[in-house]
């Protein structure tokens, strides 16, 4: 079945429909569709790239190492983690099997294009005031392939006309995990600063 979210569906109905999605080839080797989680009336939605190894097995977004880093950063920025809706641009884990290990592979444009109807459907139900795009894949999915997180991170941008939402891009928390130890504190602080900007945007 393709990535055609049922019109007028609730988040639960979308989650159920997405479980059977065959909109691109990523469903086959992955364990399951990992749909978004959080309150349906969240004012902030966080969008990552795709589920990782742990998320693929547990069926929930941001429950692995990057998720733990994100939760800590949200706390430092004064954002209640239970108040935000978290999801990914792509709902299945893309990986390369090497022996017993599953190595993350960045989804390509065909995957984000196939999967974006689910993200748009989530945003249409939640109708947040702010969408925080975590990393290049999420940012390019909603802001176009020319968007560069390195140039425009932390900037508040207008969302699609009529959406009532603003957008802000920052890095993906997994990039901080990959940062060399001598620069990691600085990278983490910059990430928290972007999240503080996001929190402030909700009251401005
Ligand atoms: S990645 Fe998205 S479009 Fe592709 S099969 Fe999974 S849910 Fe469908």
Boltz pocket constraint, residues with backbone or C-beta under 6 A from the ligand:
constraints:
  - pocket:
      binder: B
      contacts: [[A, 1], [A, 2], [A, 3], [A, 18], [A, 21], [A, 22], [A, 23], [A, 24], [A, 25], [A, 26], [A, 27], [A, 33], [A, 89], [A, 90], [A, 91], [A, 92], [A, 111], [A, 114], [A, 115], [A, 118]]
      max_distance: 6.0
